Amino acid sequence: MKIINLILSAAVVVAFQACDLDLNPHTSYNENNVNVKNDSESQYSTRTDMLGLRNSLYNSWVKDIQEKGYMDWLITTETRSDNAYCGSPSTGAIVAIEANNQDPANPNVARDWDWYLKQISNANNIICNIDNIFEKDTSAVKMTQKEHDEWKSEALCWRAFNLFRMAQLWGDAPMITVIPPEITSENIEDVYEDYYPKRTPVDEIYGQVIEDLNYACDNAPDVNASDKYLFSKAFAHGLRARVYAEKQRQDWNQVVNDCLAVEGMGFSLVDNYGDLWGYNDDDAVRNTKESIFEVTWSRNSGNWVWMMYHRNAYNPSDSYSWAKWTTPSRSLAAAYDAAGDTERKNASIVYDECGWSLYYPAAKYAFMHKVPTNASSVILMRLGEIYLLHAEALVMTGDLDNAYIYTNKTRNRAGLANLPLSVKSSKESMLKAVLDERRLELAFEGFRFFDLARHDMIKDVHNSMSDPSSPNYDSYWQKRTPLTDETILFPVPQTAIDKNSNLTQNPGY
């Protein structure tokens, strides 16, 4: 048998010694698989260590979620649907995603794969160490039971969030839930797959996500009305509702139950839709009564993601010399106009003069407008979404009357009249009304592609956009390769397969 040397990444927190190992095939170490040892030699041993890891978990969002967790997610969910053009045709990676021409070499796909695995590993640092520290910490200030339960829940929420996204994007994916011990010639056979994991079947991933969220729903922190940047019980229930809406674990009654749980935690719709994204001369609006989870920045240490979509409303001349990403489509604008929905259109799409003309005339160009300032929050969950997910679940359980009531809640807030009573005449018409309402209410919040996918509508919608014979045809779309059941999922990045030969490629790539 071939004797190999395992070359370990310098990025690993724990330094391992290279050793001769009787194992084949050999691949290079994947630094996303593990950060620390889960044994008596762990570098984490006190409450202070855990508090630092918890703070680091939240800080990673402020820094990293803008690119991978938000900007790329909008490309995936909005430009692959009927809501948006990619934005800048000069950026080949996002053009390919809009056109369904992504391949294993796509750098956006690769960076997202790596980022989600890294975040799962960060969560595991807490999950795999906190019980032992709670039991054995002898420092002066020990972790309380409440801190243990809440901090563990927060990490479980974070792991579940990232595992769920990986399952949505790739189906089967590596599911790392342990921190392996230092690798030696004696234990290599036992721990090899922890370092070089195979793809876990998607159904098992969903099972782990639900298990993580079950604990978090019971033990996560209560809602903090003044700070929604918190993995609270409401976030855990809302995320579990999203999970149970997907095909792999679909349970519409459970979706209803989780939505009811969130609705009972003191949230309410803001009076005006635009207030969710508003600002004044002093600051952006944050922590509204509708917000469940949002990533927040101050004006002085603000986000940079605004520049990917429009002007910084505080300083309109900032970084405005190049075409922006996720450009609103004519199809979406027409949907707002057909509904007479000026309030949500004006909050979601802004027309402005610019120095380029790609999808619209330069004198009146369309821009996504849900991050208007460098201090604006990125809202990842809010009550409006929960109401409409509740409505969708009620349709699927046959309760059309209450689905009608829930759908009208967000419509009425936008200044629109109740839907015609005729939409309640069939499950099909009521479901269409709910999905149409979700499109108008939740545009550019990262839902459209998967809303359509879970009801087997995405192929028809995606493919019609570049079909000259379709009434949905728009010549400004990138020429789209027909979406198939296989290409709904992304390819596994070739860079990941090169590092880990236990990984396999998705069919169709």
MIDREN-746028 format. One record per residue (C-alpha): residue in one letter; x, y, z. Coordinates in steps of 0.05 Angstrom, whole numbers, plus 32768, in hexadecimal, padded with zeros to 4 digits. Layout:
REM residues N
AXYZ/...
***
This chain:
REM residues 509
M800080008000/K801980447FEF/I8037806C802A/I802280B58027/N802E80F4804F/L7FF2811D8062/I800181678058/L7FD9818F8089/S7FC481D6807D/A7FE7820F80A1/A7FA4823080AC/V7F9081FB80E0/V7F8E82148126/V7FAF81D58142/A7FF281C38124/F7FF7817A810F/Q803681538101/A803C813380BD/C803D80E780C1/D804180AB8093/L7FFB808E8088/D7FE5804E8068/L7FAA80698041/N7F9780737FF9/P7F80809E7FD7/H7FA280DC7FF4/T7F8781227FEE/S7F9F8164800C/Y7F84817A804F/N7F4381A2804D/E7F4881D98082/N7EFC81DF8082/N7EF4819B80A2/V7F1181A980E6/N7F2D81E08111/V7F3F81C28154/K7F4381808179/N7F08816881A2/D7F2F814881DB/S7F528157821C/E7F86818081F8/S7F5381B081D9/Q7F6881F881DD/Y7F22820A81F5/S7F1781FE823F/T7EF482398260/R7EB78265825C/T7EE2829C8241/D7EF782708207/M7EAE826081F7/L7E9A82A981FC/G7ED182BA81CB/L7EB98285819A/R7E72829E81A0/N7E8682E58192/S7EB082CE8158/L7E7482A9813B/Y7E4C82E98138/N7E8783138120/S7E9182E480E5/W7E4C82F980CC/V7E5C834280CE/K7E9B833680A6/D7E8C82FC8077/I7E4282F5806D/Q7E408330803E/E7E64830D8006/K7E5582C3800D/G7E1782C18039/Y7DF182FB8019/M7E0D83157FD7/D7E1982CF7FBB/W7DD782B67FD7/L7DB182ED7FB2/I7DD582D97F72/T7DC082917F7D/T7D78829E7F90/E7D6582DD7F6A/T7D8B82DB7F28/R7D7C82917F1E/S7D3282A27F24/D7D0A82D87F02/N7D1B83107F33/A7D5E832A7F1C/Y7D94832E7EE6/C7DDA831D7EFD/G7DEE83667EFB/S7E33836A7EDA/P7E3D833F7E9C/S7E8883497EA4/T7E87831C7EE2/G7E8682D77EC2/A7E7982B07F02/I7E3682D17F10/V7E2282D37EC6/A7E2B82877EC6/I7DFF827F7F03/E7DC782A97EE6/A7DCB82837EA4/N7DCF823E7EC6/N7E1582347EA9/Q7E38822C7EEB/D7E6D81F57EEB/P7E9C81D67F1F/A7ED0820D7F11/N7EA182477F23/P7EC582707F58/N7E8582897F79/V7E6C82427F83/A7EB0822E7F9F/R7EB682677FD0/D7E70825B7FEB/W7E7E82107FF5/D7EBD8221801C/W7E9B82588044/Y7E61822D805B/L7E9081F58071/K7EBB82278096/Q7E7F824380BB/I7E6781FD80CD/S7EAD81EF80E9/N7EAA82308112/A7E67821A8130/N7E8481D68140/N7EBA81F68169/I7E83820A819A/I7E5581CE8193/C7E8C819A819C/N7EAE81BC81D7/I7E7981DF8200/D7E5D81A28226/N7EA2818D823E/I7EB681D48252/F7E7481DD8278/E7E82819E82A0/K7ECC81A682AD/D7EDB81F182AE/T7EFE820382EF/S7F08824D82E0/A7EF08284830F/V7EB4829682E3/K7E93825882C9/M7E5E82528293/T7E17825282AD/Q7DE4821E8296/K7DBF82558271/E7DFE826B824D/H7E0E8224823A/D7DC98217821D/E7DC5825981F8/W7E0B825A81DB/K7E05821281C5/S7DC2822381A4/E7DDF825E8180/A7E1782338163/L7DE481FD8150/C7DBA8232812C/W7DF782498105/R7E0B820180F2/A7DC381F280DE/F7DBF823180B4/N7DFE8220808C/L7DEE81D68086/F7DA981E7806C/R7DC582168037/M7DF781E18021/A7DBF81AF801A/Q7D9681E07FF1/L7DD181F17FC3/W7DF481AE7FBB/G7DC681787FD7/D7DF681457FF5/A7E2F81698017/P7E66815C804B/M7E46815F808F/I7E7B816C80C4/T7E5F8167810B/V7E9F81538131/I7EE4816D813E/P7F1381338130/P7F4E8125815C/E7F95812F8145/I7FA280FF810C/T7FD680C88117/S7FEB808880F5/E7FC48062812A/N7F8080848121/I7F81809680D7/E7F50806180C4/D7F1E807B80F7/V7F2380C580EA/Y7F3580C980A0/E7EEE80D8808A/D7EE8810F80BD/Y7F2181328099/Y7F0D811D8053/P7EC181158058/K7E9480F78025/R7E53811A8013/T7E1C810B8045/P7DD880FB8026/V7DAD81388025/D7D768117804F/E7DA9810B8087/I7DBE81538084/Y7D77816A808C/G7D71813A80C7/Q7DAD815A80E9/V7D9481A080DA/I7D51819080FC/E7D75816F8137/D7D9F81AE8141/L7D6381DB813C/N7D3981B1816B/Y7D6B81BF81A2/A7D6F8209818F/C7D248212818E/D7D2281FC81D7/N7D62821D81F0/A7D75825981C5/P7D73829F81E3/D7D3082C381E6/V7D2482FB81B4/N7D47833C81C5/A7D1C837481AA/S7D5783A581A8/D7D8883768186/K7D718347814F/Y7DB88332813F/L7DAC82F38169/F7D9F82AA815B/S7D6082AB8185/K7D288279818F/A7D01829E815A/F7D3A82958128/A7D3F824B8139/H7CF48240812E/G7CF4826A80EF/L7D2E824380D2/R7D0E820180E4/A7CCF821880C0/R7CF982268081/V7D1881E18086/Y7CD681BC808E/A7CBB81E18050/E7CF081C08023/K7CE2817F7FFE/Q7D1581558024/R7CF2815B8067/Q7CB0817B8053/D7C7F817F808C/W7C4F81B88082/N7C2D81AE80C6/Q7C7081B880E7/V7C7B81F780BE/V7C39821280D8/N7C4E82018120/D7C918223811A/C7C74826180F9/L7C4082658131/A7C7982618164/V7C9D829B8144/E7C5E82C4813E/G7C5282BB8188/M7C9482DC819B/G7C7F83248197/F7C8F8338814F/S7C6283638124/L7C65838180DE/V7C8283C680D9/D7C4E83F880C3/N7C6F840A8081/Y7C9683D88057/G7CCB840C8047/D7CDB84148091/L7CFE83D0808E/W7D3383ED8060/G7D2F84368075/Y7D638467808F/N7D6A84AF80A3/D7DA584DE80A7/D7DBC84BF80E7/D7DB5847580DE/A7D95843A80BC/V7D58841980D8/R7D6883DC8102/N7D4683AA812F/T7CFF83B9811A/K7CC58396813B/E7CC1836A80FC/S7D09835480FB/I7D1A830E8114/F7D63830A8100/E7D8E833F80DF/V7DD9834B80D9/T7DE8839180F1/W7E1D83C580E7/S7E27840B8102/R7E31844580D2/N7E79844C80E8/S7E8B840380DF/G7E5983F580A8/N7E4F83C08073/W7E6B83C4802D/V7E35839B800B/W7E0C83D97FF9/M7E3E83E87FC2/M7E2C83A87F9E/Y7DE583C07F91/H7DDE840C7F8F/R7DF8844C7FAE/N7E0684577FF7/A7DCC8483800B/Y7DF884A8803D/N7E2E84B68009/P7E0F84AD7FC4/S7E5184B67F9F/D7E73847B7FC1/S7E8C84447F93/Y7E5A844F7F5C/S7E8284457F1D/W7E7183FE7F0A/A7E3583D37EFB/K7E1383B67F39/W7E00836E7F47/T7DBA83507F4C/T7D9783827F1F/P7D4B83807F26/S7D2983607EEB/R7CF2837C7EC0/S7CC983407ED3/L7CCC83527F1D/A7CBD839C7F0F/A7C8183867EE5/A7C68835A7F1D/Y7C6883957F4C/D7C4583C17F19/A7C10838C7F0A/A7BFF83887F54/G7BFE83D47F5C/D7C3483C97F90/T7C59840C7F91/E7C6E84097FDA/R7C9683C97FD5/K7CB083D87F90/N7CCC841B7FA6/A7CED83FA7FE3/S7D0B83C17FBA/I7D1D83E37F78/V7D3A84287F6D/Y7D4584497F29/D7D8184767F23/E7DB084957EF0/C7DF284717EE6/G7E2D846E7EB7/W7E1D842C7E96/S7DE5840D7E6E/L7DE083C17E70/Y7D9983AE7E82/Y7D7883F37E85/P7D8684377E68/A7DBC845B7E8F/A7D8D84957E9D/K7D5C84677EC3/Y7D7F84297EDC/A7D6083F77F0C/F7D8583E47F4D/M7D7683B67F87/H7D6883E37FC3/K7D6383B98003/V7DA783CD801D/P7DA584188013/T7DDD842D8042/N7E1F8414805E/A7DFC840E80A1/S7DBF83E78088/S7DB383A380A6/V7DB08364807D/I7D6D83478092/L7D6D82FA8090/M7D2A82EC80B1/R7CED831680C0/L7CA4830E80D1/G7C8B831D808A/E7CB082DF8071/I7C9482B580AB/Y7C4C82CB809C/L7C5482B78053/L7C7682758063/H7C3C82688093/A7C0B8279805A/E7C2F8249802B/A7C2C8211805F/L7BE2821E806A/V7BD582178020/M7BFA81D5801F/T7BD281BB805A/G7B9081D08039/D7B7F820B8066/L7B73823C802E/D7B4A826C8058/N7B82827A8089/A7BB5827A8052/Y7B8D82B28033/I7B8E82D98075/Y7BD982D2807E/T7BE882E58036/N7BC08325803D/K7BE8833B807B/T7C2483508052/R7BFA83698018/N7BD283978045/R7C1283B28065/A7C2983C4801E/G7BE883EB8013/L7BC883B67FE7/A7B81839C7FEE/N7B7183548001/L7B7983217FCB/P7B3A830F7FA4/L7B1282DB7FC8/S7B1682B07F8A/V7B5F829E7F99/K7B4482717FD1/S7B1E82477F9F/S7B5682167F95/K7B9882017FB5/E7BBC82127F73/S7BA282597F6F/M7BAF82677FB9/L7BF6824B7FB4/K7C0482787F77/A7BEA82B47F9F/V7C1982A37FD9/L7C56829A7FAD/D7C4682DA7F87/E7C4182FF7FC9/R7C8282E17FE2/R7CA382FB7FA2/L7C8B83427FAE/E7C9783427FF9/L7CDA831E7FFB/A7CFD83347FBB/F7D4983377FC4/E7D4683138006/G7D5D82D07FE9/F7D1E82A67FE3/R7D0482A67F9B/F7D2B826C7F7D/F7D1C823B7FB5/D7CD482537FBC/L7CC9823C7F75/A7CF581FE7F7A/R7CCF81DE7FB3/H7C8F81E27F8A/D7CB181C87F4A/M7CA8820B7F26/I7CEF82247F20/K7D0181FF7EDF/D7CC6821D7EBA/V7CD282637ED5/H7D1D82637ECB/N7D1A82467E85/S7CE282737E6D/M7D0B82B27E79/S7D3882A67E3D/D7D0582827E10/P7CEE82B27DD8/S7CAD828B7DD2/S7C9B82977E1B/P7C7482D47E33/N7CA982D87E6A/Y7CE182E27E38/D7D11831B7E47/S7D4B83287E18/Y7D7483457E51/W7D7B83027E74/Q7DBB82DD7E69/K7DAE82A57E37/R7D99826F7E67/T7DAB82257E62/P7D6C81FF7E73/L7D6681F07EBC/T7D5E81A67ECB/D7D50817D7F0A/E7D9B81717F0E/T7DB381B87F05/I7D8581D47F3A/L7DBF81BF7F66/F7E0381DF7F5F/P7E4181B87F4B/V7E7281A37F81/P7EAE81D07F77/Q7EE781AF7F53/T7F1881CE7F85/A7EF481A87FBD/I7EF781667F96/D7F4181717F89/K7F4D81787FD4/N7F21813E7FE7/S7F1981037FB8/N7EE180E77FE3/L7EB3811C7FC7/T7E89810D7F89/Q7E6C813C7F55/N7E22814A7F4E/P7E00812C7F10/G7DFC815B7ED5/Y7E41817A7EDE/
***
